[in-house]
């Protein structure tokens, strides 16, 4: 076996190991999770991008927004508007609100916000959620968004919030509270999308033709073994 062939085999095996470990290929070290907050009167809005603050092109990212008060008077949150970056889209069925209710106390429930795609917003209206320093009554809103498939790697996109509160005369706006950074796809994401630029191309499954991604899902051990076997064979 030539020295070049040995190096080539080692590279393929090492790349395959990343599939097992769930690590990103070429993604670099993890960045700090982007988050931010803003204050208006005695009310604080904090927003945080989960998923380590990153998303791959065409991938999903979850965003959490927490409304709270720093002291009296108590407030009622009547409408909350999540502002997402242009090109991102809300994944229906993923929104939840954790809020205090008289009968159940603090409880999380699914909600279906109205979607305004042209305004890049989703809205939960007529909520009437209580915010109080007594018993730490807060409101937490979470939703998942889909990044554009053509999102540029390295670009950062901001999320913001708007909301209406009882006795506040105008809608409150907290813009660009948190950002998500677009990272390169890892090996698993590339394979499951049938990406050929990872060097795997397509793979035949037991039932006929299929993508490398489907092989990862249906038979991950066989998929990895196939890659290593092919690498060894081509290197010999």
C-alpha positions in Angstrom: 0.0 0.0 0.0 1.4 3.4 -1.0 2.0 6.2 1.5 -0.7 8.3 -0.3 -3.2 5.4 -0.2 -2.6 5.0 3.5 -3.2 8.7 4.1 -6.4 8.6 2.0 -7.8 5.6 3.9 -7.1 7.3 7.2 -8.9 10.4 6.1 -12.0 8.5 5.1 -12.0 6.5 8.3 -11.6 9.6 10.4 -14.4 11.3 8.6 -16.6 8.3 9.2 -15.8 8.5 12.9 -17.3 11.9 12.9 -20.6 10.3 11.9 -20.5 8.1 15.0 -19.5 11.0 17.3 -22.1 13.3 15.8 -19.5 16.0 15.2 -19.5 18.6 12.5 -17.1 18.4 9.6 -15.5 21.7 9.1 -17.8 23.5 11.5 -15.0 24.6 13.8 -15.3 25.1 17.5 -18.7 25.8 19.1 -19.5 29.5 19.5 -21.2 31.1 22.5 -25.0 30.8 22.4 -26.4 34.1 21.1 -28.9 35.7 23.5 -30.0 39.1 24.5 -32.6 41.0 26.5 -34.3 44.4 26.7 -36.2 46.2 29.4 -39.3 48.5 29.3 -40.6 49.8 32.6 -40.6 46.9 35.0 -40.8 44.3 32.2 -37.9 42.3 30.8 -37.8 40.3 27.5 -35.0 37.8 27.1 -34.5 35.8 23.8 -32.1 32.9 23.2 -31.3 30.9 20.1 -31.0 27.2 21.1 -29.1 24.6 19.0 -25.8 26.1 20.2 -26.8 29.3 18.4 -26.2 27.8 15.0 -28.1 26.3 12.1 -27.1 24.6 8.9 -28.7 25.6 5.5 -32.1 24.0 5.3 -31.9 23.0 9.0 -34.2 23.8 12.0 -33.4 26.1 14.9 -35.4 26.7 18.0 -35.8 30.1 19.7 -36.9 30.8 23.3 -38.3 34.1 24.5 -39.0 34.7 28.2 -41.2 37.6 29.5 -40.9 38.6 33.2 -41.3 41.5 35.5 -38.7 42.8 38.0 -41.2 44.0 40.5 -44.7 45.4 40.9 -47.1 46.2 39.4 -48.1 42.9 37.8 -48.6 42.9 34.1 -50.8 41.1 31.6 -49.2 40.1 28.3 -52.0 40.4 25.7 -50.1 39.7 22.5 -46.7 38.4 21.6 -45.1 38.6 18.2 -42.0 36.7 17.3 -39.9 38.4 14.6 -37.7 36.0 12.6 -35.1 36.7 9.9 -36.2 37.1 6.3 -36.0 33.8 4.4 -36.6 31.7 7.6 -40.0 30.1 8.0 -42.0 28.9 11.0 -42.4 25.1 11.4 -46.1 24.6 12.1 -47.0 22.7 15.2 -43.8 23.6 17.1 -44.9 26.6 19.2 -45.4 26.4 22.9 -46.2 28.8 25.7 -45.3 28.2 29.4 -47.5 30.5 31.5 -49.3 30.7 34.8 -53.0 29.8 34.9 -55.4 30.0 37.8 -56.4 26.4 37.6 -53.1 24.7 36.7 -50.4 27.0 37.9 -47.3 27.3 35.7 -48.0 25.0 32.7 -46.7 24.5 29.2 -49.1 24.1 26.3 -49.1 23.9 22.5 -50.3 27.0 20.7 -50.8 27.7 17.0 -49.8 31.3 16.2 -51.0 33.2 13.2 -48.3 33.4 10.5 -47.5 36.6 8.6 -44.9 35.5 6.1 -44.6 38.8 4.4 -43.8 40.5 7.7 -41.5 37.7 9.0 -43.6 37.3 12.1 -45.8 34.8 14.0 -48.3 36.1 16.5 -50.2 34.8 19.6 -53.0 37.2 20.3 -55.5 37.8 23.1 -53.3 35.9 25.5 -53.9 37.6 28.8 -50.9 35.9 30.4 -50.0 37.1 33.9 -46.6 38.4 34.7 -45.9 38.8 38.4 -43.0 38.9 40.8 -45.1 36.9 43.3 -44.3 33.3 42.7 -42.1 34.2 39.8 -44.9 34.1 37.2 -43.3 34.3 33.8 -44.2 33.6 30.2 -41.9 31.5 28.0 -42.6 31.2 24.3 -40.7 28.8 22.0 -40.9 28.2 18.3 -38.9 26.4 15.7 -37.8 27.9 12.4 -36.5 26.5 9.1 -33.4 28.2 7.7 -33.3 28.8 3.9 -31.6 26.0 1.9 -29.4 28.6 0.3 -28.4 30.4 3.5 -24.8 31.6 3.3 -22.4 29.8 5.7 -21.0 32.3 8.2 -23.9 34.7 7.9 -25.7 35.8 11.1 -29.4 36.5 11.3 -31.3 38.3 14.1 -34.5 37.5 15.9 -36.6 40.1 17.7 -39.9 40.5 19.6 -42.9 42.8 19.7 -45.6 42.6 22.4 -48.7 44.3 23.8 -49.2 44.7 27.6 -52.3 45.9 29.5 -52.1 49.6 30.3 -49.3 50.2 27.8 -50.5 52.6 25.1 -48.3 51.3 22.3 -46.8 48.0 21.1 -43.4 47.4 22.6 -40.6 46.6 20.2 -37.4 44.7 21.0 -35.4 44.3 17.8 -32.4 42.1 17.1 -32.3 40.5 20.5 -30.5 37.3 19.5 -28.7 36.0 16.4 -28.2 32.6 14.8 -25.1 31.8 12.8 -25.3 29.7 9.7 -22.7 26.9 9.9 -21.6 24.3 7.3 -23.5 21.0 7.3 -22.0 18.1 9.2 -21.5 14.7 7.7 -24.8 13.3 8.8 -26.8 16.3 7.6 -25.0 16.2 4.3 -25.6 12.5 3.9 -29.2 12.6 4.8 -29.8 15.3 2.2 -28.1 13.2 -0.4 -25.2 15.6 -0.7 -22.6 14.5 -3.1 -20.1 17.1 -2.1 -19.2 15.0 1.0 -17.7 12.4 -1.3 -20.3 9.7 -0.7 -22.6 10.2 -3.7 -25.5 7.8 -3.7 -25.8 4.4 -2.1 -27.9 1.3 -3.0 -30.2 0.1 -0.2 -31.4 -3.5 0.2 -34.6 -2.8 -1.5 -33.1 -1.0 -4.5 -31.6 2.4 -5.2 -31.5 5.0 -2.5 -29.5 7.9 -1.1 -26.6 7.7 1.3 -28.8 9.5 3.7 -31.4 6.8 3.7 -28.7 4.2 4.3 -27.5 6.2 7.4 -31.0 6.1 8.8 -32.0 2.5 8.0 -28.6 0.8 8.7 -26.0 3.2 10.2 -23.6 0.4 11.1 -23.7 -1.1 7.6 -23.4 2.3 6.0 -20.2 3.1 8.0 -18.8 -0.4 7.4 -19.5 0.1 3.7 -17.5 3.4 3.6 -14.6 1.9 5.4 -14.6 -1.2 3.2 -14.7 0.8 0.1 -11.9 3.0 1.3 -9.7 0.1 2.1 -10.5 -1.6 -1.2 -9.7 1.5 -3.3 -6.5 2.1 -1.3 -5.1 -1.4 -1.8 
